Amino acid sequence: MSKQSQDVKQIHYFHCTPDRSDYLLLYPNMLRILASAYRIKKFPRILRHLSLARELFIDSGMISAHKKGEYEWQYQQAFVVEVANEVSADYVAMLDIPCEPKMLKRSGMTVDQALYRTIENAKRFLELKPLTAKKVFVIQGFALDEYRKCIDAYRDLGILDLNDVWLAIGSVCQRSPKNGLYSIARLVRHLIPDCHLHCFGIGKKAWIQALGAIGIDSFDSAKASISVAFNRGVCRVEGKRTDAQVVRQFADEMLAVEKYLNIPEPQP
């Protein structure tokens, strides 16, 4: 549903999971979780308790694969959907190729090559049939014209005419308002007025509020998990932590982030 303005209380916010999911035992059916298919392949224990998420979003994890130099992951589109099917996910994102210049330099790809592979994966994604998950097609680029090129390709493929899908904006998790975050969101919302739009990797309250006003509908970030990893969140523990304390921190820090973002508690 298109929104030109949006109260922050109405947003969908997903917590990127750490490489475990036992914290969900403490608050079953209360937390929206985003899990990476790439990380699940590396750490299968993540699967154990994902069924206890309020909503579950499976992402490809291509950013993590890039950081590890595992560029062949870009061809694992079908595997991402297999993971979504295994966990009965609510949403599954296609396998897109991030277009941040530093990441492309590391992989030896150009933006045009990244967009080509992203669009080819979108074609493959169209053919795949997740069992329970809503498909999330990811719009990639770095400059505005590149996002426009990706949108034009998706329009030609008929993706923008599909009713039961989400669209997401990629390569924004390392952006700020000063280097194009809001401009990209405005362009995408202008060109796609009627579809649910997700922004990857946004955890700052002011940015979420501003993007919500532009018309972005949902977000995810690892804000809680990073805070726990460095023991610097509002639920930090003094001294050496036990594993049980870390598990409790993950669950409580996620709820603390939701309180900070003013996200309403789930209704019974």
C-alpha positions as CSV (number, residue, x, y, z in Angstrom):
1,M,0.0,0.0,0.0
2,S,1.4,3.4,-1.0
3,K,2.0,5.9,1.8
4,Q,3.2,9.5,1.3
5,S,3.5,9.9,5.0
6,Q,3.7,7.3,7.8
7,D,3.6,7.2,11.5
8,V,6.7,5.4,12.8
9,K,4.5,3.2,15.0
10,Q,3.2,1.5,11.8
11,I,6.5,0.3,10.4
12,H,7.7,-3.2,9.9
13,Y,11.1,-3.6,11.5
14,F,13.2,-6.8,11.3
15,H,16.1,-7.6,13.5
16,C,19.1,-9.2,11.7
17,T,19.7,-12.4,13.7
18,P,23.1,-13.3,15.2
19,D,24.5,-16.7,14.3
20,R,22.0,-18.4,16.7
21,S,18.3,-18.2,17.4
22,D,17.9,-19.6,20.9
23,Y,17.0,-16.0,22.2
24,L,13.6,-16.5,20.5
25,L,12.8,-19.0,23.2
26,L,12.5,-16.1,25.7
27,Y,10.0,-14.1,23.6
28,P,8.3,-16.5,21.2
29,N,6.2,-14.8,18.4
30,M,7.2,-11.3,19.5
31,L,10.2,-10.4,17.3
32,R,10.4,-9.9,13.5
33,I,13.6,-11.6,12.3
34,L,15.7,-11.3,9.2
35,A,18.1,-14.2,8.6
36,S,20.7,-14.7,5.9
37,A,20.7,-17.8,3.8
38,Y,24.4,-17.5,3.5
39,R,24.9,-17.4,7.3
40,I,22.5,-20.3,7.7
41,K,24.6,-22.3,5.4
42,K,27.7,-21.5,7.5
43,F,25.9,-21.8,10.9
44,P,23.0,-24.3,10.6
45,R,22.2,-23.8,14.3
46,I,20.5,-20.6,13.3
47,L,17.6,-22.7,11.9
48,R,16.7,-24.3,15.3
49,H,14.3,-21.7,16.7
50,L,13.4,-19.5,13.7
51,S,9.9,-20.9,13.8
52,L,9.4,-18.8,17.0
53,A,9.8,-15.5,15.1
54,R,6.8,-13.3,14.8
55,E,7.6,-12.9,11.2
56,L,10.6,-14.3,9.3
57,F,12.4,-12.7,6.4
58,I,15.1,-14.7,4.6
59,D,17.7,-12.6,2.8
60,S,20.4,-13.9,0.4
61,G,23.4,-12.8,2.5
62,M,25.4,-11.7,-0.6
63,I,27.0,-8.9,1.4
64,S,28.5,-11.4,3.8
65,A,29.6,-13.7,1.0
66,H,31.3,-10.7,-0.7
67,K,33.2,-9.9,2.5
68,K,34.4,-13.5,2.6
69,G,35.5,-13.4,-1.1
70,E,32.9,-16.1,-1.9
71,Y,31.7,-14.5,-5.1
72,E,30.2,-17.7,-6.5
73,W,27.4,-17.2,-4.1
74,Q,25.8,-14.9,-6.6
75,Y,24.6,-18.0,-8.5
76,Q,22.8,-19.6,-5.5
77,Q,19.4,-18.0,-6.1
78,A,17.6,-21.4,-5.9
79,F,19.3,-22.3,-2.6
80,V,18.0,-19.1,-1.0
81,V,14.4,-20.1,-1.8
82,E,15.1,-23.6,-0.5
83,V,16.1,-22.1,2.8
84,A,13.0,-20.0,2.9
85,N,10.9,-23.2,2.2
86,E,12.7,-25.1,4.9
87,V,11.8,-22.6,7.6
88,S,8.4,-21.6,6.2
89,A,9.5,-18.0,5.9
90,D,7.1,-15.1,5.5
91,Y,9.3,-13.2,3.1
92,V,12.3,-14.2,0.9
93,A,14.5,-11.8,-1.0
94,M,16.1,-12.5,-4.3
95,L,19.8,-12.8,-4.6
96,D,21.0,-9.4,-5.6
97,I,24.5,-8.1,-6.1
98,P,25.5,-5.1,-3.9
99,C,26.8,-2.1,-5.9
100,E,28.9,-0.2,-3.3
101,P,32.1,0.8,-5.1
102,K,34.4,-0.7,-2.4
103,M,32.6,-4.1,-2.7
104,L,32.6,-4.1,-6.4
105,K,36.3,-3.2,-6.4
106,R,37.0,-6.2,-4.2
107,S,35.2,-8.6,-6.4
108,G,36.5,-7.1,-9.7
109,M,33.0,-6.4,-11.0
110,T,31.6,-3.2,-12.6
111,V,28.2,-1.7,-11.7
112,D,26.9,-2.9,-15.1
113,Q,28.1,-6.5,-14.4
114,A,26.4,-6.3,-10.9
115,L,23.2,-5.1,-12.4
116,Y,23.3,-7.7,-15.1
117,R,23.6,-10.5,-12.6
118,T,21.0,-8.9,-10.3
119,I,18.5,-8.7,-13.2
120,E,19.3,-12.3,-14.4
121,N,18.7,-13.5,-10.8
122,A,15.4,-11.6,-10.8
123,K,14.4,-13.6,-13.9
124,R,15.2,-16.8,-12.2
125,F,13.4,-15.6,-9.0
126,L,10.3,-15.1,-11.1
127,E,10.3,-18.8,-12.0
128,L,10.8,-20.1,-8.5
129,K,7.8,-20.7,-6.2
130,P,8.3,-20.3,-2.5
131,L,6.0,-22.4,-0.4
132,T,4.9,-19.8,2.1
133,A,7.1,-16.7,1.5
134,K,6.2,-13.5,-0.2
135,K,8.8,-12.6,-2.8
136,V,11.0,-9.6,-2.3
137,F,12.6,-8.2,-5.5
138,V,15.7,-6.0,-4.8
139,I,16.4,-2.9,-6.7
140,Q,20.1,-2.3,-7.1
141,G,22.4,0.5,-8.2
142,F,24.6,3.2,-6.7
143,A,23.9,6.3,-8.7
144,L,20.3,7.4,-9.3
145,D,20.4,6.5,-13.0
146,E,21.5,2.9,-12.0
147,Y,18.5,2.5,-9.8
148,R,16.4,3.8,-12.6
149,K,17.9,1.3,-15.0
150,C,17.1,-1.6,-12.6
151,I,13.6,-0.4,-12.2
152,D,13.1,-0.1,-16.0
153,A,14.4,-3.7,-16.4
154,Y,12.0,-4.9,-13.7
155,R,9.1,-3.1,-15.4
156,D,10.0,-4.8,-18.7
157,L,10.0,-8.2,-16.9
158,G,6.5,-7.5,-15.5
159,I,7.7,-7.5,-11.9
160,L,6.1,-4.1,-11.2
161,D,2.7,-5.5,-12.3
162,L,2.8,-8.3,-9.7
163,N,0.3,-7.9,-6.9
164,D,1.7,-10.1,-4.1
165,V,5.3,-9.0,-3.9
166,W,7.5,-6.6,-2.0
167,L,10.3,-4.5,-3.5
168,A,13.4,-3.6,-1.6
169,I,16.2,-1.0,-2.1
170,G,19.7,-2.4,-2.0
171,S,23.1,-0.7,-1.5
172,V,21.8,1.7,1.1
173,C,22.9,0.1,4.3
174,Q,26.2,2.2,4.3
175,R,24.5,5.4,3.1
176,S,23.5,8.4,5.0
177,P,21.2,11.3,4.2
178,K,24.2,13.3,3.1
179,N,25.3,10.8,0.5
180,G,22.0,10.0,-1.1
181,L,19.9,7.9,1.2
182,Y,16.8,10.0,1.0
183,S,17.3,10.9,-2.7
184,I,17.3,7.2,-3.6
185,A,14.2,6.5,-1.5
186,R,12.4,9.4,-3.1
187,L,13.3,8.3,-6.6
188,V,12.2,4.7,-6.0
189,R,8.9,5.7,-4.4
190,H,8.2,8.2,-7.2
191,L,8.8,5.5,-9.8
192,I,7.0,2.8,-7.9
193,P,4.0,4.5,-6.1
194,D,1.9,1.4,-5.2
195,C,4.1,-1.4,-3.9
196,H,5.4,-2.1,-0.4
197,L,9.0,-0.8,-0.2
198,H,11.7,-2.2,2.1
199,C,15.1,-0.5,3.0
200,F,17.9,-2.8,4.0
201,G,20.2,-1.9,6.9
202,I,18.6,1.1,8.4
203,G,18.5,1.3,12.2
204,K,18.7,5.0,13.1
205,K,15.4,6.3,14.4
206,A,15.6,9.7,12.7
207,W,16.4,8.1,9.4
208,I,13.6,5.5,9.7
209,Q,11.1,8.3,10.5
210,A,12.3,10.4,7.5
211,L,12.2,7.4,5.2
212,G,8.7,6.5,6.5
213,A,7.5,10.0,5.6
214,I,8.9,9.4,2.1
215,G,6.9,6.2,1.8
216,I,9.3,3.4,2.9
217,D,7.2,0.7,4.6
218,S,9.7,-1.6,6.3
219,F,13.3,-1.8,7.5
220,D,15.9,-4.1,9.0
221,S,19.2,-3.7,10.8
222,A,21.6,-5.5,13.1
223,K,21.5,-2.7,15.6
224,A,20.6,-5.0,18.5
225,S,23.0,-7.8,17.6
226,I,25.9,-5.5,17.2
227,S,25.2,-3.8,20.5
228,V,25.3,-7.2,22.2
229,A,28.4,-8.4,20.3
230,F,30.3,-5.4,21.8
231,N,28.4,-5.4,25.1
232,R,27.5,-1.7,24.7
233,G,23.7,-1.7,24.4
234,V,21.2,-0.7,27.1
235,C,21.2,-4.3,28.2
236,R,25.0,-4.5,28.7
237,V,26.4,-6.8,31.4
238,E,29.2,-5.9,33.7
239,G,32.2,-8.2,33.8
240,K,32.6,-11.5,32.0
241,R,29.3,-12.8,30.5
242,T,28.0,-16.3,30.6
243,D,26.4,-17.7,27.5
244,A,23.0,-17.6,29.1
245,Q,23.5,-13.9,29.8
246,V,24.4,-13.3,26.1
247,V,21.2,-15.1,25.0
248,R,19.1,-12.9,27.4
249,Q,20.9,-9.8,26.1
250,F,20.0,-10.6,22.5
251,A,16.3,-10.9,23.3
252,D,16.1,-8.0,25.6
253,E,18.2,-5.7,23.4
254,M,15.9,-6.4,20.5
255,L,12.9,-5.3,22.6
256,A,14.8,-2.3,23.8
257,V,15.5,-1.3,20.1
258,E,11.8,-1.6,19.4
259,K,10.9,0.5,22.4
260,Y,13.5,3.1,21.1
261,L,11.9,3.0,17.7
262,N,8.4,3.2,19.2
263,I,7.2,0.0,17.5
264,P,3.9,-1.3,19.0
265,E,3.9,-4.6,20.8
266,P,2.2,-7.5,18.9
267,Q,-1.5,-7.9,19.6
268,P,-2.6,-11.2,21.1
